[in-house]
């Protein structure tokens, strides 16, 4: 099945130099100086300020529901109370994921849904109590309060004192005019009073405030990094659930790919070898009828039928070679890929460095991948030479197909490369395309190594 991505080679988006210049002018100020006034800093500060009231509310709710439910477990009432508390914690988690998405730009998928076995409230309560996500949400509600108290205190101190000292020269006149004082008081006892009231002290205060203000955004980012870890680790899906979703998706890709391959084989048989065999049967029937009446004509028809048999056999061989060639089964990837390279319209150098053979399924996928890429090179690349390298890196089988063609191949362009990437992803494989405009192109495929 040929993959067509000629359009990916031919078309590449032109860079917007005007937009690049705008970005450069916009960011001419160093990142350290523009950080205090960036929207990201204000959003992170808002997130930290909101964490304290939300943390207090969630902590009180979690502690009350957990203690009340645990205390009432000696009666039946404790089970629904505890289940309701866990369900409420899941609701708090949904709110926190939304808040993290809006203020921190953190995209966290919701946890795996509840799967009650049967209908009714008892089945739903059992699903809530058995769900690991429910208990992770409860843990988040308990941990959020101590962390939010610490992050709130640190953030408000640095934010308030930084801006206060930085702007001190602007409102210094307030102290002598309205407060009857000489400035900010640093020290006072019965006989001594120290104020920040001379130009040098005011300048040092402002400089210190500038340093604190410049450091505050990075402190906020460090604090919100911990929040990101908590939200991602406790409020998102578990690794097992994520892996199950990936496997379900991969299974769907495998099923779709197998169905498409079956349809292709059926179409090729119907339009190719089957049609020839039907015509051959009709010719042989006519030759049989003419055998006694016109032996010479019958001999010519048999000779033509013999030629049709050869063509049909070649088509069947090509079809079988596209599915799983015999040379791959008998002699491995080295010989099979060399056979592929010999049929390519571009000179191809093949290097296979394998001390042992992988599993037959992995060999078949590797062969198919190289076959598709070489067909694309023949049809779309405009290359004069190509290369195929195969080697093993620890527990991965590595394939790299290169050419010196026009380049421009892009997986995200919706071309055949995207389908090839999905096919590889179904077996935990990876496809990486490096194809700048003008070439050269290097397509690297990575497959899991499974011993034969």
N, C-alpha and C positions, 0 to 999 in steps of 0.2 A: 504494500500500500504506500504509494508515493506521498511524501509530505511536501506541500507547496508553501514556500515562504519567500518567493521571489520579490514580492512587494516589500517585505521587510528589508531585503538587500537594497532595493532601489530607492526607498524613501526614508529620509531621516529628518527629524525636526530641526529647523534652522535655529541657532541660538539667538536669543533676543538681546543684542548688545545694549540696546537702549535701556532695557530693564536692568541689566547688569550694572550700568553706569548709575542708575538711580539707587540701586542697592548700595553701591560703593559710596555714593555721596551721603546716603542716609546713615551708613555705619562708619563714617569717617571718624567719629568720636570713638575712642577705645571702649571696649566692653566694660572694663572696670569703672569708667566714669559715667557711662550711660545706664549702668545697672540700677542705681537707686530710683530712677524715674521711669524704668521700663514697666510695661503693663504686667509682665510676668511677675515682677517683684511685688506689685500691689496685690495681684491675685493670690500669691503665696502668703502674703501678710494677712489678707482677708481669710484665707483658709485656716491659718493658725489662730486667729482671733475667734473664729466660729467654732473651732474644735473644743474650746473649754466648755461653753454651755451645752453643746451637743454631747460632749464626753460626760458631763455631770448627769445629764438626763438619761443617757444610755446606761451608765454605771448603776444609777439608782434603780432603773427598770430591771436590769439584769440581776442585781443582787436581791431585790424584793421578790421577783418571780422565781428565782432559783431557790432561795431560802424557803419561801412559802410552799413551792411545789415539793421540795425535799422534805419539809416538815409534815406535809399532808400525805406523803406516800404511804403511810400506814393505813390510810383510807383511800378509797377510789378517787376522791376529789383531787388528790395530788397529781395524778397522771394528766388530766386535762389542763390543770394549772401550769404544770411544767411544759406541756406541749404548747400552750398559748404563749408562755414566756419565750420559748425558742422561736415560735413563729414571729413574735414581735421583734426579736433580735434579727431575724432574716429581713424584716421590713426596715429596720435601722440600717442593715447592710446595704439594701437597695438605695436608700437615701445617701449613704456614704459613697457608693459607687457613682451616683449622679453628681454629688458635690466634687469628688475627685476628678470626674470628667470635665466639669465646667471650670474649675479653678486651677487644677494641676495639669489638665490635658492628659490624664491617665485613662486609657481605655482598658477596662477590666470586664471581661465577659461574666455574665451571671453564673452562679454555680449550677450544678446539675439539678434538674427539676425533681420534685418529689414524685415517687412512683408508688402510690398506695396499692397494696394487693387487695383489690376488691373495692366496693363502694361503702359509703357510710362514714360517720365521724370517727369510729374506732380505727378503721384502716388508715384514715388521714393522720390521726394522732400517732399511730405506730410508725408511719413513714417519716413524720417530723422527728420523732425521738430516735429513730435509727439512722437518720441522715447525718453523715459526718459534717456536711456544710452547716447544719444547724448549730452544732457545738462549736465550730470554728467562728461562727458569727457571735455566739455567746462569749467566747474567749476575746474576740475583738472588743466587744462592749465593755469587758472588764479591764482590758489593757489600755483602752483609750483614755480613761480618766487620768491615771498618773502621768502618762506621756503628754497629754494635752496641758496639764498643769505646768509641767517643766517647759514645754515649748512655748506656751503662752507667756510665762514669766521671762524667758530669755528674749523672745521676740519683742515684747513690749518695752523692756528695759533698753535694748539696743536701739530700737526704732525711736522711742521718745527722747532718750538722752542724746542720741546722735543728731537729730534734727534740732533739738533745743540748743545744744552747744554750737551747732553750725550757724544758726540764725541769731545767736546771742548779740552780735553787733547791731542787728536791726531793731531789737526791742530793748536794748540796754537803757535807753532813755526812760523806759517805764518805771525803773526802780527809783531813781531820784525824784521823778516828777510826780508819780502817783503812790509809790510805796514808802517814800521818805527814807529809802536806804541807798547806799552807794553802789549797789550791784548784787550779784549772787554772793551769798555768804558762805565761805569755805570753812571758817573756824570762829568760834566765839567762846569766851569764858568771862570771868568777872572783870578782867582788866584788858583783854585783847579782843579785837574784832578784825578779821581778815576778809576783805571783799575783793571781787574781781572788778576793779574800777579804773585801771590805767590802760592805755592803749596796748602795751605789751601783753598784759594778762588777757585782755579781750581777744587779741590776735591768736594767742596760744589756745584759748578756749575754742575759738572758731576752727583752728587747724585740727585740734583734737576731735571736734565734732565732725569735721570733714572725713577724717580717717574712720571714725566709728560709722558714719553714714555709708561710706564706701564698702565697709566690711559687712554691714547689715544684710544686703541681698544674698551674699554667699552663706551667711549664717542661716538665713531663712531657707535657702536651698538645701543645706545640710539637714535642717530640721524636717522639711517636707520630704526629703528622701526617705527618712524613717517612716513617715506616713505612707509613702508610696509602697514601701515594703510591706507594711501591715495590711494595707488595702488589697494589694495584689496577692499576698500570701494567705490571708484569712477570709477574704470576701469573694475571691474568684473561684473558679472550678478547680478541683484537685487535679494533680498530675494524672492520676488513674482515669478520671472522667475525661480529661482532655485527650488522653491517649485512646480511649474508647471511641470518642467522636472522630478522631483522625482515622482510626481503623475502619469505622463505619463508612467514612467518606472514601477511603482507599478501596474498600470492598465495592462500593458503587462504581468507582472508576474502572475497576477490574471487570466487573460485570458488563458495563457499557462497552468497554474495549473488546471483550470477548464476543459480545453480540455483533459489534461492528465488523470484527474479523470474520465471523461466520457469514454475515451478509455479503461481505466482499468475496469470500471463497465461493459462495453460492452463485453470485453474479458472474464471477469469472468462469466457473464451470458451465453455467447455462449459456453464456454468450460465446464461450470459446470452445473448449474441448467437447462439450455435449453437442453443440451444433455441428461440429465437424463429424462426430461419431454418427449422428443421425443422417447426415448427408452421405457418409461412408456406407451405412447400411442400405440406403436407397440405391446407391451406385452398384453395390454388390448384388442387390436384388435384380437390377436391370441386366447386369453382366450374366447372372445365372440364367435369365430368360433368353439372352442372346447366345448362350454358349453353344447350343445345337444349330441355331439358324445362321449366326455370323460369328465364328470363332475369333476372327481377327479383331472385330469390334469389341468382343467380350474381353480379349486379352488387353486391348488398350484401356478399357474401363477398369480392369483389375490393376493395371499399372498405375493409373491415376489414383485409384483407391489406396494403393501402397504408399504413394506420396502423401495422401491425406493422413494416413496412419502415422507417418513420420512427423508431420506437423503437429498432429494431436498429441503425440507422445512428448514432443518438445514443450508444448504448452503445459502439459501435466507436470513435466520436470520443473519448469519455471514456477509453476504454482506451488509445487512441493518445496522448492528451494526458498520461496518467500515465507513459507510457514516454518519450516525447520529443516534445513538441508541435511542430507546424509553425511556430507563431509564434516559438518559440525559435530554430529554424533560420533563419527568414527575417528576423527583426527583432531578435534578441538578448535579453539578460536583462531590459532595461528593460521592453519590451512584454510579455514572458512573465510577469514577476513582477507587473506591473500586472493582467494577466489573472487570475492567481492571487488577488490581493487582491480583485478584483471578485467572486469567488465565495465569499470568506470571509464567515462570518456576523457577524464583528466588523469595524467600520471600520478599514481599514489604510492607513497613509500609506507610500508607497514612494519611496525616494530612491536613485537609482543614479548614481554618479559614476565613470564609466569612459570614458576617451578612446578605447579600443580594445577589441576583443572577445578574451576568452581562447580557448584551444583548445576545440573542441566537447565533448570529454570533461569538461573542468573546468566548462564551462557547464551540462552536463547534471547533474553532481553538485550544483552550486550550486542549480539549479532544484529538484532533488529534495529537497535539504535544506530550502529555504524552504517547499516544498509540505508536507513532513511537519510542520514546526513550526507552520505556519498551521492545518493540520488539528487539531493538538493544542490550539491556542488556541481553536479553534471548539468542541471537544468537552469540554475539561477545565479550562480556565483560569478561566472566569467573568469574563473581561475585558470592558471596555467599549470599549477602543481598543487598537490595536497599531501597530507600525511596523516597516518593513523598510529597512535601510540597507546599501548595497553600495558598496565602494570598493576601490581598489588601494593597498597599502602596499609600495613597492619591488617585490619579486618574490613577493608574496603577495596573494591575493584574499580580502578580508575581507567577511564577512556578519554582520549583527547583526539579530536579531528580538527585539523587546521587546513587552511587554504589561503592563497594569496590573491583572492578575488576582490570584488568591489566593496565588500563589507556591507554594513547596514542591517544585519540580521537582528531581530528584536523579539524576545519571547512575549513581551507585553503587547505586541501589535496584533494579537489575536490570530497569529499565523499557525502553521503546522508545528512550529517549535513549541507552542503552548500545549498542544496535545501530546507531544513527545515528553514534555516535562511532567504532565499529569500521569502518563504511563509509568515513568520512572518513580514519581512520588508514591505510586500505589505500592511499591516494594521498598519504601524508605530510601529511594534514590534521589539524586539532586542533579539538575541540569543548569550549568552556568555558561552564558554566552558572552564572549568578549569580541565585539564586531564593530569597531568604529567606522565611520563613513570613509570610504576609500580603502578599507582593509588594513591589515589582514584580519581574518576571522579565526577564532579559536573557540571551539565548543567542547566543554569538559563535562563528562558525565561521571557520576559517582554512584556505585551500587554496593549494597552490602555483600560481603564475601561469605559464601556458604560452601563449605567443603563438599565435594562430590562424594 
